[in-house]
Amino acid sequence: MKKKIIIALLFASLICMQLPSYSVYAITNKPLQHSKEELYQDIFCSLLMPYIQKSVGDYYTKFLTDIPGVDPWNIDILSVERPNGYRTFVFVIKMEVIPYVGPHLGVGVDRITITVDGTGEVKVTKFEHISSYYLELPPNYQDIIKKDIKTN
């Protein structure tokens, strides 16, 4: 009887080892709450915030009189790569942001690519506007839309 139980347990463990396992991080692309990954992501989002905010401001000043804000906790990191290989210190960070005005009224979705090198140089290498929501702002925020944009 003990042999049958041991064989059954071994068989079950072999089957379980063959099944793919996915962490919550891998499925949602977001780190687990209170994890070191979340802490590190929050740190580098905070350090990159001036560059993120400037690129968002540069884009939206063509369309809005108010510069939208970006919340550091609402940045979705799409990927982080080391283009020069393992343990090199050039990083390419791709992220998605949702800039807002007023009480968090989203004005669009943007993808930003930032390159950071080992000397501390930070450069926004790509700003890609994905979609716009600013024309759908509520009536009390319509006055921040630049007039020449509404007619296009």
N, C-alpha and C positions, 0 to 999 in steps of 0.2 A: 504494500500500500504506500509506504514512504517513497519507494522508487517511482511509482506512478505520479505522485505529487511533485517530486523533484523534476521529473521529465516534463510534466505539464508546465511547471514554472519556468524551466529553461526554454521550452517551446514558446511560451507567452513572451518571455523577455526577448527572444530572437525576433519575433514578429514586431514587437514594439520598437526594436532598434532599427527595423527597416522602414517604419513609418516616418514621414517627414515631420519635423517639429518646427514650429514657427513661434517666435517670440512676439509679444505685442508690439515691440519696437519695429520688427521687420514688417509687420502687417500695416501699421498706421504711419510709419516713418516718424513717429514721435517717441522720444525717450519716456521711460516709465517715470511717474511722478516720484519725486524725492530721490531719484537715482543720481549717480555721479555724472552720467551722460547728460541728464537734464541740467545739472549744475554747470557743467562745462559749456553746454550750448547757451545757457543764459549769460555766462561770462563773455563768450565771444560775440554774442548778439549785442550786449551792452557796449563792448569795445568798438564794434563796427557801426553802432547807431549813428554817429555823426556822418559817416559816408552814405549810409542808407537814407537818412533824412535829407541830405543834400541832393542826392540823385532824384529822390521823389519830388523835392521842391523844384528842382530844375525842370522836370518834366511838366508838372501840373501848373506852373506859373503861366504857361501858354494858354491855359483854359480857365483858371480860377484866380480870383483876387486874393483869396486866403490860401496859405500853404498848408496842405494836409499833414497830419501827424501820422506816425507809425508807432504802434505799441511793440516793445521788444518781446513781450510774451506771446504776440500774435504773428511771429515770423515763422514760416514753415521752411526748415532747412531741407532742400531737395537732395543735395549731395555735397560732399566734401572730398576732394581728391588731392593727391600728391602727384602732379604731372611729371615730375622728374624722378619718381621712384621712391622706394622705401627709405625712410629716415632722411629724406631731403626736406628742406624747409621752405618750399614754395607750396602754397595751398590755394586751391580754386574752390570757392564756396558759392553754390547756387542756392538761391532762396526765393521764396514767394512772399510778397507782402500785400496787405490790403490797407492802403492809406485811407484816412477818414478826416472828416471835418465835424465840428460841433460835438454833439453827444454820440460820437462813434458812428456817424453816417458814412458808410463806405462810398468812396468815389471811384474805385477801380481795383483792378488786380494787376500786379506787376511782378516780373521776374528780374532779379538782379544777380549778376555774377561779379564777385569780388575776388581779387587776387591779393594774397598777403605773402610777403617773402620774409626770409629769416632776419633781415635787417630792420624789420618793422614797417617797411613801405606797404601801404594799402592803396589799392587802386580799383575803382569800379570799372570793370572791363566791358560790361554789357548791361544795358537797361532795356528790357523788353516789356512794352505795355501789352497786356493780355486782353483786358476788357475795361470798359468805362461805365460808371454809374452816375457820374456827376450831373448829367442832364435829367436824371430822375430824382434829384434832391427835392425835399418837400418845399412848399411855397415860401416858407420863411427863410430858406437858404438859396433861393433862385437868384438873389441879388449878388452872390459871389461868383456866378458864372459870367465870364467875360461876354459882353454883348455881341461881338463879332462871331463868337463861337455858336451862339444860338441860331443864327441865320444859315449856317453851313449845313 
